[in-house]
């Protein structure tokens, strides 16, 4: 198309648009028009309808003269009618446009005129009649050029963007609010993709970990995680995806290599290919408090244990005095047998044998006493109580045979583990079994001299061990006081007694008590909390 | 004394019991040991001069309880209590209840054996006194009522005249009674008779 033609048709067209908008003529009112003119008329009407339908303002600009033509919608966007703006020129645009945007607009126009841009497009603000700024999308293209290559006629549209801009602003503010919330949160925040790559991290986590935000955004979860391996983490993420969320404790490694405990609350959102949204809390303080509390509890329990020691210190002294007395007696007897006119060597040999045995017995009492007084946290390992019962029965095998006592274990095979000290729990079981044996000393019927040991899970978080004898049972007073007052019965072997058993069970977080059986004899029960890992 | 006496040991601790048995035997004494008060009550021989070495703390029947039981049974036996370290209140209690002595564990052999010897000697004396008393009692039991009346008044130091006056009988009759009394009681002199009367009080 030639420039001249464009110019002419453009002129005609714009005149028509203005006219048709104001006084829309019908084809019937102009019968003198030729068929061509009629076709033209229809074409115009069609274009006008399209423009009307798109609800855009239109502008036509003679760049060389500054003459402009706007349609009604152009004026309407800024709250006026065309009449109110008349006379219009390019000055009209410049008057209503925001000065900052006008600057940008001029630059863009220049680039379009130079041919750098195929068309001109600029989002700019215009002053509305109400005083507010409205956003318009200003687009256009030069349609004809002068003979010497200058832009001549340019046509374009204004699209009202205010509503969209407002929506965008609301969204932007909302996002900013969220971002601020996340950045100022006390907890660390992460957003990661399903590969574990960190997409978003807040300042709090950056401070916690010592990494900058940029560094973190280039990292993956396994770079920080200490407890889980990369494979574990992948499996854990699968689990979170399946159940939607999780909350757990783990440890992370800081940039300086130090490790800190952390509690993580994570949610999975199936958006944008899947996102892990996590809040992370540094629980160092919490753990320290926990440790301090535990230490205090231990100290208290040690004080309690010392008090208990005082309670039966006399009986322990007695336990040691017994073998010492026997040793001295035997030694002096041996001396006398040796210094007799006819030394009785056999007697002396027997005396020495007894001295050795009694010395060992005294050492054993002291060993147990030391074990009992041991302040340090006893080795706490995961233990199978059924296994310990087996060990104790092996250790007591000879003793039980000598005493003609039959022990029948009734052990729950699916018993969860407990956490505790093996030796200490062995000691408790030995005490209870030997107590049971002692209680049955007076029974003549071999079949009646039996002890039943039962293990069971009777409470959701603890197991119960019962040692049942068929002996004399306990008096009403004894049942309540048997643990309080250590009343030594000077048993051979261990025999430090029930208060120590009680103390041991207490330090394991369990309880111990005694009850008479309906059909005779007594049962000693104790509970032990199930180890957390077994729960 | 040695052959005819026995040392009883009651202690529930087997090693202590055995060592005491050995130590006492080393002094040439005969020993019988018991593991409990119950066993002792069932097994000891009250007729022999003896002493009892008794552990003060035992399950079931304690040493102090056994002491009470023996007193209740009127079976005198010198008791040497063996006490644990620093058990003063119980020792005091035992002594008040008539214990012969008490020894704190561990003790020297010489101390123990000395105490045992003293206790047995004491028991022999007591038994001797008891026998004597029983014999005097037996003799006094053979007196008639009138003779006993006269015996008491003679022992009180009254002259025959005074007795005759008080009982309203003749002095000659009193003299006859006195001769019978001297004979029955086995007294050689008036002084003898007064001594026997004293023992009977």
Interface residues (C-beta under 8 A of the other chain):
Chain A: X314 X317 X318 X321 X322 X323 X324 X325 X326 X327 X328 X329 X330 X332 X333 X335 X336 X337 X340 X347 X350 X351 X354 X357 X358 X361 X487 X488 X489 X490 X492
Chain B: X12 X13 X14 X15 X16 X18 X19 X20 X22 X23 X25 X26 X27 X57 X59 X84 X85 X86 X87 X105 X106 X107 X108 X109
